[in-house]
Amino acid sequence: MKQRKVWLIKIGELKSGLRRLFVVALFLLSFLLVLLGRVDNAVINFLEKTLIGVSGPVMRVVEFPARAVHRAYTYINDISHLYAENQQLQAENKQMLLLQSKVRSLEVENQLLTRLLNYIPPAEASFVSAKIIAESGDNFTHTLLIYIGEEKVSKGQIVLGDESVVGRIDSVSGHYAKVILVTDINSKIPVVIERTRARGILSGDNTSMPELIFTRSTADIEEGDVIVTSGVGGVFPSGLPIGFVSSVHNGNIRVEMMSDLSRIEYVRIVDFGLSGQGEQLDNFMKSAEDVR
């Protein structure tokens, strides 16, 4: 880009220099023509025609490279603007697809719930924000240490990152709380495939992509499918987004998280009003380990 600008500047300077030279030459010739005009008008007319006939093509030849370079620069500049606009449109399209998937999930859930006559709507959720002050992402644990201050936080409450589940509260001590991430080996979350409603357990294994287990061999699961919480067991409410199916290979299903766990600085601790959530969580973890 810099070399192209330097090239354009040099061509512009050359063009300006040639124009100055022609102006000086024309001035001198005009002066000579004024002198010669007193001698012979025929000579003056001949010289004027000759000068016009010669200077016109020369100026066109001089201006042609500059015009060509200017057109090429304009074309390349337009392409770069189109590329930037295309990148922006792709980012907006990705956000729209995410919103669309959430809407579809809510529509499917609403259709299922309307069939239940005794359905009771969940209580309105409340949340508090907390800052991450330490993290552990080694081969043994995937946890966060967050500062909660005077806020009331209890074990089992859900922790959200960029509007998706990143983990749960494991323990609280004073102004601090420990968060077990979805990728931790001790994390087991009942989930459902948003598109097909196939159920499973999202099991962490201390890697960046947890594994989807306990799914039927006949389940229709494809790469890109959205994973949300199923609400089974009363540990997590249903419909919370977690990630996307990253790969499906020989029964091994890996899930990519929606939130980039390596970049989040603040989290939200959500209280959905689930009574006895900590005890339910312990029971669910024990039953999941026993089955596995």
For each residue, the residues with C-beta under 8 A, 3 or more apart:
1: 4 5
2: 5 6
3: 6 7
4: 1 7 8 73 76
5: 1 2 8 9
6: 2 3 9 10
7: 3 4 10 11 69
8: 4 5 11 12 69 70 73
9: 5 6 12 13
10: 6 7 13 14
11: 7 8 14 15 65 66 69
12: 8 9 15 16 66
13: 9 10 16 17
14: 10 11 17 18
15: 11 12 18 19 62 63 66
16: 12 13 19 20
17: 13 14 20 21
18: 14 15 21 22 62
19: 15 16 22 23
20: 16 17 23 24
21: 17 18 24 25
22: 18 19 25 26 55 58 59
23: 19 20 26 27
24: 20 21 27 28
25: 21 22 28 29
26: 22 23 29 30 51 55
27: 23 24 30 31
28: 24 25 31 32
29: 25 26 32 33 47 51
30: 26 27 33 34
31: 27 28 34 35
32: 28 29 35 36
33: 29 30 36 37 44 47 48
34: 30 31 37 38
35: 31 32 38 39
36: 32 33 39 40 43 44 47
37: 33 34 41 44
38: 34 35
39: 35 36 43
40: 36 43 44
41: 37 44 45
42: 45 46
43: 36 39 40 46 47
44: 33 36 37 40 41 47 48
45: 41 42 48 49
46: 42 43 49 50
47: 29 33 36 43 44 50 51
48: 33 44 45 51 52
49: 45 46 52 53
50: 46 47 53 54
51: 26 29 47 48 54 55
52: 48 49 55 56
53: 49 50 56 57
54: 50 51 57 58
55: 22 26 51 52 58 59
56: 52 53 59 60
57: 53 54 60 61
58: 22 54 55 61 62
59: 22 55 56 62 63
60: 56 57 63 64
61: 57 58 64
62: 15 18 58 59 65 66
63: 15 59 60 66 67
64: 60 61 67 68
65: 11 62 68 69
66: 11 12 15 62 63 69 70
67: 63 64 70 71
68: 64 65 71 72
69: 7 8 11 65 66 72 73
70: 8 66 67 73 74
71: 67 68 74 75
72: 68 69 75 76
73: 4 8 69 70 76 77
74: 70 71 77 78
75: 71 72 78 79
76: 4 72 73 79 80
77: 73 74 80 81
78: 74 75 81 82
79: 75 76 82 83
80: 76 77 83 84
81: 77 78 84 85
82: 78 79 85 86
83: 79 80 86 87
84: 80 81 87 88
85: 81 82 88 89
86: 82 83 89 90
87: 83 84 90 91
88: 84 85 91 92
89: 85 86 92 93
90: 86 87 93 94
91: 87 88 94 95
92: 88 89 95 96
93: 89 90 96 97
94: 90 91 97 98
95: 91 92 98 99
96: 92 93 99 100
97: 93 94 100 101
98: 94 95 101 102 258
99: 95 96 102 103
100: 96 97 103 104
101: 97 98 104 105 194 226 241
102: 98 99 105 106 241
103: 99 100 106 107
104: 100 101 107 108 194 195
105: 101 102 108 109 194 226 228 239 241
106: 102 103 109 110 239
107: 103 104 110 111
108: 104 105 111 112 194 197
109: 105 106 112 113 238 239
110: 106 107 113 114
111: 107 108 114 115
112: 108 109 115 116
113: 109 110 116 119
114: 110 111 119
115: 111 112
116: 112 113 119
117:
118:
119: 113 114 116
120:
121:
122: 125 237 272 273
123: 272 273
124: 273
125: 122 237 270 271 272 273
126: 270 271
127: 160 268 269 270 271
128: 148 151 153 268 269
129: 266 267 268 269
130: 146 147 148 149 151 153 177 266 267 268 269
131: 146 147 265 266
132: 135 144 145 146 264 265 266 267
133: 145 146 147 176
134: 144 145
135: 132 143 144 145
136: 141 142 143 144
137: 142 261 262
138: 141 206
139: 206
140: 185 206
141: 136 138 184 185 206
142: 136 137 180 181 183 184 185 187 204 206 261
143: 135 136 167 170 178 179 180 181 184
144: 132 134 135 136 159 167 178 179 181 267
145: 132 133 134 135 176 177 178 179
146: 130 131 132 133 176 177 178 179 267 269
147: 130 131 133 175 176
148: 128 130 151 153 172 175 176 177 269
149: 130 175
150: 175
151: 128 130 148 269
152:
153: 128 130 148 157 169 172 177 269
154: 157 169 172 271 277 278
155: 169 170 171 172 277 278 281
156: 168 169 235 274 277 278 280 281
157: 153 154 168 169 269 270 271 277
158: 165 168 236 237 240 269 270 272
159: 144 165 166 167 168 169 179 267 268 269 270
160: 127 163 164 165 166 240 259 267 268 269 270
161: 164 165 166 258 259 260 261 264 267 268
162: 258 259 260 264
163: 160 241 258 259
164: 160 161 240 241 242 243 257 258 259
165: 158 159 160 161 182 189 229 236 240 241 242
166: 159 160 161 179 181 182 257 259 261 264 267
167: 143 144 159 179 180 181 182 184 187
168: 156 157 158 159 179 180 187 281
169: 153 154 155 156 157 159 172 177 178 179 269
170: 143 155 177 178 179 180
171: 155 177 178
172: 148 153 154 155 169 176 177 178
173: 176 177 178
174:
175: 147 148 149 150
176: 133 145 146 147 148 172 173
177: 130 145 146 148 153 169 170 171 172 173 269
178: 143 144 145 146 169 170 171 172 173
179: 143 144 145 146 159 166 167 168 169 170 267
180: 142 143 167 168 170 184 186 187
181: 142 143 144 166 167 184 187 204 261
182: 165 166 167 187 189 202 204 210 242 243 257
183: 142 187 204 205 206 207 208 209 210 257 261
184: 141 142 143 167 180 181 187 204 206
185: 140 141 142 204 205 206
186: 180 204 285
187: 142 167 168 180 181 182 183 184 202 203 204 210
188: 201 202 203 204 284 285 288 289
189: 165 182 201 202 229 235 236 242
190: 199 200 201 202 229 230 231 232 233 235 236 284
191: 199 200 201 202 212 227 228 229 230 242
192: 197 198 199 200 227 228 229 230 238
193: 196 197 198 199 200 219 220 221 225 226 227 245
194: 101 104 105 108 197 225 226 227 228
195: 104 220 222 225 226
196: 193 219 220 221 225
197: 108 192 193 194
198: 192 193 215 216 219 220 221
199: 190 191 192 193 214 215 230 232
200: 190 191 192 193 212 213 214 215 219 253
201: 188 189 190 191 212 213 214 288
202: 182 187 188 189 190 191 210 211 212 213 227 242 243 255
203: 187 188 210 211 212 213 288 292
204: 142 181 182 183 184 185 186 187 188 207 210 211
205: 183 185 210 211
206: 138 139 140 141 142 183 184 185
207: 183 204 210
208: 183 257 261
209: 183 246 254 255 256 257
210: 182 183 187 202 203 204 205 207 243 254 255 257
211: 202 203 204 205 252 253 254 255
212: 191 200 201 202 203 215 221 227 245 253 254 255
213: 200 201 202 203 253 292
214: 199 200 201 291
215: 198 199 200 212 219 221 253
216: 198 219
217: 251
218:
219: 193 196 198 200 215 216
220: 193 195 196 198
221: 193 196 198 212 215 225 245 248 253
222: 195 225 245 248
223: 244 245 246 247 248
224: 244 245
225: 193 194 195 196 221 222 244 245
226: 101 105 193 194 195 241 243 244
227: 191 192 193 194 202 212 241 242 243 244 245 255
228: 105 191 192 194 238 239 240 241 242
229: 165 189 190 191 192 236 237 238 239 240 242
230: 190 191 192 199 236 238
231: 190 234 236 237 238 239
232: 190 199
233: 190 236 280 284
234: 231 274 277 280
235: 156 189 190 274 277 280 281 284
236: 158 165 189 190 229 230 231 233 240
237: 122 125 158 229 231 240 272 274
238: 109 192 228 229 230 231
239: 105 106 109 228 229 231
240: 158 160 164 165 228 229 236 237
241: 101 102 105 163 164 165 226 227 228 258
242: 164 165 182 189 191 202 227 228 229 255 257 258
243: 164 182 202 210 226 227 246 255 256 257 258
244: 223 224 225 226 227 255 256 258
245: 193 212 221 222 223 224 225 227 248 253 254 255 256
246: 209 223 243 254 255 256
247: 223 252 253 254
248: 221 222 223 245 252 253
249: 252
250:
251: 217
252: 211 247 248 249
253: 200 211 212 213 215 221 245 247 248
254: 209 210 211 212 245 246 247
255: 202 209 210 211 212 227 242 243 244 245 246
256: 209 243 244 245 246
257: 164 166 182 183 208 209 210 242 243 260 261
258: 98 161 162 163 164 241 242 243 244
259: 160 161 162 163 164 166 264
260: 161 162 257 263 264
261: 137 142 161 166 181 183 208 257 264
262: 137
263: 260
264: 132 161 162 166 259 260 261 267
265: 131 132
266: 129 130 131 132
267: 129 130 132 144 146 159 160 161 166 179 264
268: 127 128 129 130 159 160 161
269: 127 128 129 130 146 148 151 153 157 158 159 160 169 177
270: 125 126 127 157 158 159 160
271: 125 126 127 154 157
272: 122 123 125 158 237
273: 122 123 124 125
274: 156 234 235 237 277 280
275:
276: 279 280
277: 154 155 156 157 234 235 274 280 281
278: 154 155 156 281 282
279: 276 282 283
280: 156 233 234 235 274 276 277 283 284
281: 155 156 168 235 277 278 284 285
282: 278 279 285 286
283: 279 280 286 287
284: 188 190 233 235 280 281 287 288
285: 186 188 281 282 288 289
286: 282 283 289 290
287: 283 284 290 291
288: 188 201 203 284 285 291 292
289: 188 285 286 292
290: 286 287
291: 214 287 288
292: 203 213 288 289
